[in-house]
Amino acid sequence: MNLRNHTILITGGSSGLGLEFAHQLLALGNTVLLTGRDLAKLNQVKQDLPAVHVFQSDVSQLADIEQLRTQVLAQFPQLDMLLNNAGEMRKLNLNDPALDVAAMTREVDSNLLGPIRMVQEFLPHLKRQPSATILNVSSGLALVPFPVSPVYCAAKAGLHSYTQSLREQLRGTRVQVFELLAPAAKTPLIDQFKSMDRNSLMAPDKLIAATLKAMRNNQFEIYPGQSTGLRWMNRLAPGFIRRQLSKPLTQEFDQL
């Protein structure tokens, strides 16, 4: 696909991979719209990247998504690309009796329900465009769980499955569906994890450059960096890779 001269809405665009997507897609001559929950962070991004357009919105809230659709389509009726990037990753000790049960599904709300609802709100508009694109950002951990972050992995696994179904249902329409199964990268998302070797993490600029290259080549499932290894290890030695990803439990949690 051609990655120039599109109007692109990126959720979770105030930091991490979303912000790097904005940098690289702007450089290609696209109109870039960013959403995020934190207005102060969005305003800082706007200062640093005056060409972007920012909208405060929380993908875990259906009312916010509905309002976002109204605002965006009123101002940018040429919108033809939706990039579902917003998400949250937490380490959760399921043995902790003090764990807030009501808050346990936060990652489901943002990482799974958010993209599903965003697609449904914007899909009628996208289908009316001469051509359109949806990119869902899941994770290599959609394939192999990282037990330190059980709800995050479950939500990303759900997003992976949903994206595959979405692609099949939209086959024959003018909407292409891509998925980035992102590896661990040097973003604020992993700051809380003591067990991660920062030197082994993929740089966001290289990750996004590899993603855009794959999209140009119409590679609909994209596995940069370590995600390729997780994909093949899960096929060839699933028990081994699950045991490896379970080792950080004792390092991350004082008691199991």
C-alpha positions in Angstrom: 0.0 0.0 0.0 0.9 3.6 -0.5 1.6 5.4 2.9 1.5 9.0 1.6 -1.2 11.6 1.6 -3.6 9.9 4.0 -5.5 11.3 6.9 -4.7 9.1 9.9 -6.2 8.8 13.4 -3.8 7.4 16.0 -5.0 6.5 19.4 -2.6 6.6 22.3 -0.5 9.1 20.4 1.1 11.2 23.2 4.0 8.8 23.9 5.7 5.5 23.0 4.9 3.8 19.7 1.9 6.1 18.9 4.1 9.1 19.0 6.8 7.5 16.9 4.1 6.5 14.3 3.1 10.2 14.3 6.7 11.3 13.6 7.3 8.9 10.7 3.8 9.3 9.1 4.1 13.1 9.2 7.4 12.8 7.4 5.7 10.9 4.6 3.3 13.8 4.0 0.2 12.5 5.9 -2.3 14.4 8.0 -2.0 13.0 11.5 -4.6 13.2 14.2 -3.6 12.0 17.7 -5.8 11.1 20.7 -4.9 10.4 24.3 -6.3 10.7 27.8 -3.8 13.2 29.1 -4.4 16.7 27.7 -1.2 18.1 29.1 0.8 15.5 27.2 -1.2 16.1 24.0 -0.5 19.8 24.3 3.2 19.1 24.7 3.2 16.9 21.6 1.4 19.7 19.7 4.2 22.1 20.7 6.8 19.7 19.5 4.9 18.6 16.4 2.8 21.6 15.4 1.5 19.8 12.3 -0.4 17.2 14.3 -4.0 17.6 15.4 -4.9 16.5 18.9 -8.1 15.3 20.5 -8.5 14.4 24.2 -10.2 11.0 24.3 -10.1 7.8 26.4 -10.6 4.6 24.3 -11.9 2.7 27.4 -14.9 5.0 27.5 -17.6 4.5 24.9 -19.0 8.0 25.3 -15.5 9.4 24.5 -15.3 7.3 21.3 -18.7 8.4 20.2 -17.7 12.1 20.8 -14.4 11.6 19.0 -16.1 10.2 15.9 -18.3 13.2 15.7 -15.5 15.7 16.2 -13.0 14.0 13.9 -15.4 13.4 11.0 -16.8 16.9 11.2 -13.3 18.4 10.8 -11.6 15.6 8.7 -14.2 13.9 6.5 -11.3 12.6 4.4 -10.2 10.3 7.2 -9.1 7.0 5.6 -6.8 5.3 8.2 -7.4 4.2 11.8 -4.5 3.2 13.9 -5.6 1.5 17.1 -2.5 1.9 19.3 -3.7 3.0 22.8 -3.2 0.5 25.5 -2.0 -0.3 29.0 0.2 -3.0 30.5 0.3 -3.8 34.2 2.0 -6.5 36.2 -0.6 -8.2 38.4 0.0 -10.7 41.1 -3.2 -12.8 41.1 -2.3 -14.2 44.5 -2.5 -10.8 46.1 -5.6 -10.6 48.3 -5.5 -6.8 48.1 -5.8 -6.8 44.3 -8.7 -4.5 43.2 -11.1 -6.9 41.6 -13.1 -4.1 40.0 -10.0 -2.6 38.4 -8.6 -5.9 37.0 -10.3 -5.5 33.6 -8.8 -2.1 32.9 -6.6 -3.6 30.1 -9.5 -5.4 28.6 -11.3 -2.0 28.4 -8.4 -0.2 26.8 -6.6 -2.9 24.8 -9.5 -5.0 23.5 -12.9 -3.2 23.9 -11.3 0.1 22.9 -10.1 -1.1 19.4 -13.3 -3.1 18.8 -15.5 0.0 19.6 -13.3 2.3 17.6 -13.6 0.1 14.6 -17.3 -0.1 14.8 -17.7 3.6 15.2 -15.5 4.5 12.3 -16.1 1.6 10.0 -19.2 2.9 8.1 -17.2 6.0 7.3 -14.1 4.1 6.2 -16.1 1.8 3.9 -17.3 4.9 2.0 -13.7 6.0 1.2 -12.1 5.1 -2.1 -9.7 3.0 0.0 -9.1 2.8 3.7 -6.8 1.1 6.3 -7.1 -0.2 9.8 -4.0 -1.1 11.8 -4.5 -2.7 15.2 -1.4 -2.8 17.5 -1.4 -6.0 19.5 1.7 -7.8 20.8 3.9 -10.7 20.4 2.5 -11.7 23.8 -0.8 -12.3 22.1 0.8 -15.6 21.0 2.6 -16.6 24.2 1.5 -15.3 27.6 3.9 -13.4 29.9 2.4 -14.5 33.3 3.6 -11.3 35.0 0.9 -9.4 33.0 -1.9 -11.9 32.7 -4.8 -9.5 31.8 -2.7 -7.6 29.3 -1.7 -10.8 27.4 -5.3 -12.0 27.5 -6.6 -8.8 26.0 -3.9 -8.8 23.3 -4.7 -12.4 22.4 -8.3 -11.4 22.1 -7.4 -8.4 19.8 -5.3 -10.8 17.7 -8.2 -13.1 17.2 -10.6 -10.2 16.6 -8.3 -8.7 14.0 -8.1 -11.9 12.0 -12.0 -12.1 12.0 -12.2 -8.5 11.0 -9.9 -9.0 8.1 -11.9 -11.9 6.8 -15.2 -10.1 7.1 -13.9 -7.0 5.3 -12.3 -9.1 2.5 -13.8 -7.8 -0.7 -14.4 -4.3 0.7 -12.0 -1.3 0.2 -10.8 -1.5 3.8 -7.5 -3.3 4.4 -6.8 -4.7 7.9 -3.2 -4.9 9.3 -1.9 -6.0 12.7 1.3 -5.2 14.3 2.3 -7.9 16.8 4.8 -5.6 18.6 7.8 -6.9 20.5 9.0 -5.3 23.8 10.3 -1.9 22.9 12.0 1.0 24.7 8.9 2.8 25.7 7.3 3.9 29.0 5.1 0.8 28.9 7.9 -1.4 30.3 9.3 1.0 32.9 7.6 -0.9 35.7 9.3 -4.3 34.9 12.5 -5.0 36.8 13.2 -8.2 34.9 13.4 -6.8 31.4 16.8 -6.3 29.9 16.7 -2.8 28.4 19.6 -3.6 26.1 17.5 -6.3 24.3 14.5 -4.1 23.7 13.8 -2.8 20.2 14.1 1.0 19.5 10.7 2.5 18.7 12.0 4.2 15.5 13.3 0.9 14.1 10.1 -0.9 15.1 7.9 1.6 13.4 10.1 1.8 10.3 9.9 -2.0 10.0 6.1 -1.8 10.4 5.7 0.8 7.7 7.9 -1.2 5.4 5.8 -4.3 5.9 2.6 -2.3 5.3 4.0 -1.0 2.0 4.6 -4.7 1.0 1.0 -5.6 2.0 2.2 -7.8 4.9 -1.0 -8.0 6.9 0.4 -9.6 10.1 3.6 -7.9 11.1 6.2 -9.5 13.5 9.2 -7.2 14.0 12.1 -8.0 16.2 11.6 -10.5 19.0 8.0 -11.1 18.0 9.3 -13.3 15.1 11.1 -15.5 17.7 8.0 -15.8 19.9 5.9 -16.8 16.9 8.2 -19.6 15.9 9.1 -20.8 19.3 5.4 -21.0 20.2 5.0 -23.3 17.2 8.1 -25.4 17.7 8.5 -25.5 21.5 5.5 -24.0 23.2 6.2 -25.5 26.6 9.8 -24.2 26.6 8.9 -20.7 25.7 6.1 -20.6 28.3 8.6 -21.7 31.0 11.1 -19.0 29.9 8.5 -16.3 30.1 7.4 -17.5 33.5 10.8 -17.1 35.1 10.4 -13.4 35.8 7.5 -14.1 38.2 9.9 -14.5 41.2 11.8 -11.4 40.3 8.8 -9.2 39.8 6.7 -10.3 42.8 7.9 -10.6 46.4 5.4 -13.3 47.1 3.5 -15.8 44.9 
